[in-house]
């Protein structure tokens, strides 16, 4: 594990501001994690009330994104940070954008859970998507943990889970197409599940994005749009 601490600043207030935005990212991340967990539970249990709670609470994530983004803008304007401090602010801005979008995807899953429960869908259709949900939930938790500890090794490990999520998504699509071919009456429910599977696959992608921001923050290397092998190489090379 490689853990990089924030540098010491002449201004104690500046240090506190940087620590505050990191802390608020973790608060936002915790809320997003709960939203995803509740959405998956609502789907698994066909719990309409819990699904409604997820849909209703999405505004809290949106409000946090706006607030943290504004705080970052103020830091950029007042402090004009450089080097690792600038990378931290940039990484925070990018991370909260992905967290907000993960919140949106969790809301989509919750809305599908509502439709599925109302339609009295067949639970056996949910086996694959719930497994995918647990996988990407673990990725999100790992990405946030890597961000909190500025741990590039942990970030690499999470990023390496993304191809597995992609494969599971493709497998789910094949299975759902079979359901539609065998019983056209199932098409409305199957389409909803397909959209939810897509939402979960995107959550995996965004968890990987957060891991890439961790590598950028610690190493100063932009590893977006590169292969996993390249990501790993850049993360493990010293600056």
C-alpha positions as CSV (number, residue, x, y, z in Angstrom):
1,X,0.0,0.0,0.0
2,X,1.2,3.5,-0.8
3,X,-0.4,6.2,1.3
4,X,0.3,9.9,0.5
5,X,-0.6,12.5,3.1
6,X,-1.5,16.1,2.3
7,X,1.5,18.4,2.5
8,X,2.0,20.8,5.4
9,X,0.9,24.3,4.7
10,X,1.8,27.6,6.3
11,X,-2.0,28.3,6.5
12,X,-3.7,25.9,9.0
13,X,-7.0,27.0,7.5
14,X,-5.9,25.8,4.1
15,X,-5.1,22.4,5.5
16,X,-8.4,22.3,7.1
17,X,-10.2,23.2,3.9
18,X,-8.4,20.4,2.0
19,X,-9.2,17.9,4.8
20,X,-12.8,19.0,4.8
21,X,-13.4,18.4,1.1
22,X,-11.9,14.9,1.5
23,X,-14.1,14.2,4.5
24,X,-17.2,15.4,2.6
25,X,-16.4,13.2,-0.3
26,X,-16.4,10.2,2.0
27,X,-19.7,11.4,3.5
28,X,-21.2,11.6,0.0
29,X,-19.7,8.2,-0.8
30,X,-21.3,6.6,2.2
31,X,-24.7,8.0,1.3
32,X,-24.3,6.7,-2.3
33,X,-23.3,3.3,-1.0
34,X,-26.4,3.1,1.2
35,X,-28.6,4.2,-1.8
36,X,-27.2,1.3,-3.9
37,X,-27.5,-1.2,-1.0
38,X,-31.1,-0.2,-0.4
39,X,-31.9,-0.3,-4.1
40,X,-30.6,-3.8,-4.4
41,X,-32.4,-4.9,-1.2
42,X,-35.6,-3.4,-2.5
43,X,-35.2,-5.3,-5.7
44,X,-34.3,-8.6,-4.0
45,X,-37.2,-8.3,-1.5
46,X,-39.6,-6.7,-4.0
47,X,-40.0,-4.0,-1.4
48,X,-41.8,-1.0,-2.8
49,X,-41.5,1.1,0.3
50,X,-37.8,0.8,0.4
51,X,-37.6,1.5,-3.3
52,X,-39.6,4.7,-2.7
53,X,-37.1,5.8,0.0
54,X,-34.2,5.4,-2.4
55,X,-36.0,7.5,-5.1
56,X,-36.9,10.2,-2.6
57,X,-33.4,10.4,-1.1
58,X,-31.6,11.0,-4.4
59,X,-31.9,14.8,-3.9
60,X,-29.5,14.5,-0.9
61,X,-26.7,13.3,-3.1
62,X,-27.4,16.0,-5.7
63,X,-27.2,18.7,-3.0
64,X,-23.9,17.3,-1.7
65,X,-22.4,17.4,-5.1
66,X,-23.4,21.0,-5.6
67,X,-22.1,22.0,-2.2
68,X,-18.7,20.2,-2.5
69,X,-18.2,21.5,-6.0
70,X,-18.8,25.1,-4.8
71,X,-16.3,24.6,-2.0
72,X,-13.7,23.3,-4.4
73,X,-14.3,26.3,-6.7
74,X,-13.7,28.6,-3.7
75,X,-10.5,26.9,-2.8
76,X,-9.3,27.2,-6.4
77,X,-10.1,30.9,-6.5
78,X,-8.8,31.9,-3.1
79,X,-5.8,29.5,-2.6
80,X,-4.6,28.9,-6.2
81,X,-3.3,25.5,-5.2
82,X,-0.4,23.8,-7.0
83,X,1.1,20.3,-7.4
84,X,-0.5,17.7,-5.1
85,X,-3.0,20.2,-3.6
86,X,-4.3,21.0,-7.1
87,X,-4.5,17.3,-8.0
88,X,-6.6,16.7,-4.8
89,X,-9.1,19.4,-5.7
90,X,-9.4,18.2,-9.2
91,X,-9.7,14.5,-8.0
92,X,-12.5,15.6,-5.6
93,X,-14.4,17.4,-8.3
94,X,-14.2,14.4,-10.7
95,X,-15.0,11.9,-7.9
96,X,-18.2,13.7,-6.8
97,X,-19.4,13.8,-10.4
98,X,-19.1,10.1,-10.6
99,X,-20.7,9.6,-7.2
100,X,-23.7,11.7,-8.2
101,X,-24.1,9.6,-11.4
102,X,-23.8,6.4,-9.4
103,X,-26.6,7.8,-7.2
104,X,-28.7,8.3,-10.3
105,X,-28.1,4.7,-11.4
106,X,-29.1,3.5,-7.9
107,X,-32.3,5.5,-8.3
108,X,-32.9,3.8,-11.7
109,X,-32.6,0.4,-10.0
110,X,-35.0,1.4,-7.3
111,X,-37.6,2.6,-9.9
112,X,-37.2,-0.8,-11.7
113,X,-37.8,-2.5,-8.3
114,X,-41.0,-0.6,-8.0
115,X,-42.2,-1.6,-11.5
116,X,-41.1,-5.2,-10.9
117,X,-42.9,-5.5,-7.6
118,X,-46.1,-3.9,-9.0
119,X,-46.1,-6.4,-11.9
120,X,-45.5,-9.4,-9.7
121,X,-42.3,-10.4,-11.6
122,X,-40.7,-13.8,-11.5
123,X,-37.9,-13.7,-8.9
124,X,-35.7,-16.2,-10.8
125,X,-35.1,-13.4,-13.4
126,X,-33.3,-11.5,-10.7
127,X,-30.6,-14.0,-9.8
128,X,-28.0,-12.7,-12.2
129,X,-28.7,-9.0,-11.7
130,X,-28.5,-9.3,-7.9
131,X,-25.1,-11.0,-8.2
132,X,-23.9,-8.2,-10.5
133,X,-25.2,-5.8,-8.0
134,X,-23.2,-7.3,-5.2
135,X,-20.1,-7.2,-7.4
136,X,-20.4,-3.5,-8.2
137,X,-21.3,-2.6,-4.7
138,X,-18.0,-4.2,-3.6
139,X,-16.2,-2.2,-6.3
140,X,-17.8,1.0,-5.1
141,X,-16.8,0.3,-1.5
142,X,-13.3,-0.6,-2.5
143,X,-12.9,2.5,-4.6
144,X,-14.0,4.8,-1.8
145,X,-11.7,3.0,0.6
146,X,-8.8,3.5,-1.8
147,X,-9.7,7.2,-2.1
148,X,-9.8,7.6,1.7
149,X,-6.4,6.0,2.2
150,X,-4.9,7.2,-1.1
151,X,-4.0,3.6,-1.8
152,X,-3.0,2.9,-5.4
153,X,-2.6,-0.9,-4.8
154,X,-6.2,-1.0,-3.6
155,X,-7.3,1.1,-6.5
156,X,-5.7,-1.3,-9.0
157,X,-7.4,-4.3,-7.3
158,X,-10.8,-2.6,-7.7
159,X,-10.1,-1.6,-11.3
160,X,-9.3,-5.2,-12.2
161,X,-12.9,-6.2,-11.2
162,X,-14.4,-4.1,-13.9
163,X,-14.0,-6.6,-16.8
164,X,-15.7,-9.2,-14.5
165,X,-18.7,-6.9,-14.2
166,X,-18.7,-6.4,-17.9
167,X,-18.8,-10.2,-18.5
168,X,-21.6,-10.7,-16.0
169,X,-23.6,-7.9,-17.7
170,X,-23.2,-9.6,-21.1
171,X,-24.2,-12.9,-19.6
172,X,-27.4,-11.4,-18.0
173,X,-28.4,-9.9,-21.4
174,X,-28.1,-13.3,-23.1
175,X,-30.2,-14.9,-20.3
176,X,-32.9,-12.2,-20.5
177,X,-33.1,-12.5,-24.3
178,X,-33.8,-16.2,-23.8
179,X,-36.6,-15.3,-21.4
180,X,-38.2,-13.0,-24.0
181,X,-38.0,-15.6,-26.7
182,X,-39.6,-18.3,-24.5
183,X,-42.4,-16.1,-23.2
184,X,-43.2,-12.8,-25.0
185,X,-45.5,-11.8,-22.1
186,X,-42.4,-11.4,-20.0
187,X,-41.0,-8.7,-22.3
188,X,-42.0,-5.6,-20.2
189,X,-40.4,-7.0,-17.1
190,X,-37.3,-8.2,-18.9
191,X,-36.8,-4.8,-20.5
192,X,-36.9,-3.2,-17.1
193,X,-34.3,-5.7,-15.8
194,X,-32.1,-5.0,-18.8
195,X,-32.1,-1.3,-18.0
196,X,-31.2,-2.1,-14.4
197,X,-28.4,-4.4,-15.4
198,X,-27.0,-1.6,-17.6
199,X,-27.2,0.8,-14.6
200,X,-25.2,-1.6,-12.5
201,X,-22.6,-2.1,-15.2
202,X,-22.2,1.7,-15.4
203,X,-21.7,1.8,-11.6
204,X,-18.8,-0.6,-12.1
205,X,-17.3,1.7,-14.7
206,X,-17.7,4.7,-12.5
207,X,-16.1,2.9,-9.5
208,X,-13.1,2.2,-11.8
209,X,-13.1,5.9,-12.7
210,X,-12.7,6.8,-9.0
211,X,-9.8,4.4,-8.8
212,X,-8.1,6.2,-11.7
213,X,-8.5,9.5,-9.9
214,X,-6.8,7.9,-6.9
215,X,-3.8,7.0,-9.1
216,X,-3.8,10.5,-10.6
217,X,-3.9,12.1,-7.1
218,X,-1.1,9.9,-5.7
219,X,1.2,9.5,-8.8
220,X,0.3,12.5,-10.9
221,X,-0.4,10.2,-13.8
222,X,-3.6,10.5,-15.9
223,X,-4.5,6.8,-16.6
224,X,-8.0,7.4,-18.1
225,X,-8.7,5.6,-21.4
226,X,-5.8,3.2,-20.9
227,X,-5.6,-0.6,-20.5
228,X,-5.6,-2.2,-17.1
229,X,-2.0,-3.3,-17.6
230,X,-1.1,0.3,-18.4
231,X,-3.0,1.5,-15.3
232,X,-1.2,-0.9,-13.1
233,X,2.2,0.0,-14.6
234,X,1.7,3.7,-14.1
235,X,0.3,3.2,-10.6
236,X,3.3,1.2,-9.5
237,X,6.0,3.4,-11.0
238,X,7.3,6.0,-8.7
239,X,7.1,9.6,-9.7
